[in-house]
Amino acid sequence: MNSTSFYTDRCRLGMPRLKSTLGYLLLGLIIFVSPVNALVILQYHHIDTDTPAITSTSPEVFKAHLEYLKVHDYEVVVLEQALQEKIAGTDPLERTVAITFDDAFTSIFETAFPLLQDYQYPFTIFVSTDFISENSKQYLSWQQLSEMAGAGATIANHTRSHLHMVRKKPGESDAIWLLRQTQEVEQAQNIIETHLGSASRMLALPYGEYEPQLIYRLKALSYSIFGQQSGAVSAADLPAVIPRFPMGGRYSDLSTFATKVNTRAFPDQGKVINPILGKHQVRPLLGLSFPDGNWRLKDLACYGPGGKLTLKKTSASSFAAYSQQDLTPGRSRYNCTMPDQNGRFYWFSQIWMMKRANGAWYPEP
Ligand SMILES: [Zn+2]
């Protein structure tokens, strides 16, 4: 991407009523799209058939994913290395995929690891260290993590206790809350280093939840930060919260897998949209802007919890996207796609978090 041609300035607005004019949009929300190749990061949890469907990929489907990558000549990369070398460098990221697992469930060692060794594919496991230290049958042991690390796996940070990082305790100041979050991350980092000798400075956010202050603090501590919003990573323009494609349940289907590993990135210049919605922000507004180029703008489509989002043209090359129905308490997402000239898709996803009407956080299902 020619960085002089594009910039990104994204923010979000919740709008009490969409009768408000789209002038609100001018508070910031612009996304430019660049024609670059992409690194696609896959996020798995269980490779199992007896675990919760939404976070599980069956061994057969997982093997089919690996086989697809092999047959179609994808390069499966060491994530940390790809971020350091390829993102910063000049290597094209055509057909480049990284494999990650969150939460360190035992099926990674028992089922995924042997398959990954057969294919000689590197992978990353994001661990919440309290889970490992519990010695529960559900989670990997330090011994198993050590064995996989010895075979080339990267063991990285998923916080110490897998908390909801954005949630403040009653009466907790911003400063104390931020300190508590950084301690969660730094303690997990130290525990991994103690057990395994080293720890990658990569952090996967539990539940993919974040807000700007937290991201700025963690970036200042030199972490690469991964979310759970889908999308590809552009070579020239790394988002502050790096997207990954969640795999699990129907999201593991081979038909959509092919589309996902072929996606191209909506660029991002590191500015972070605050995804926590205010009380009246029931239909948050997402803006999309495109630089001069041969874009298939008529095929731009965005979807949210209520189906297709309304797209209002705000200039010759920019749009405002918003839901046609009120979002409900919990996490939700807007997903936007647009085909390129060759049938691949640019893909962007934005997470939103809405508290309940009484101001309390939603329960985790
Ligand atoms: Zn997790």
Boltz pocket constraint, residues with backbone or C-beta under 6 A from the ligand:
constraints:
  - pocket:
      binder: B
      contacts: [[A, 102], [A, 103], [A, 158], [A, 162], [A, 205], [A, 206], [A, 207]]
      max_distance: 6.0
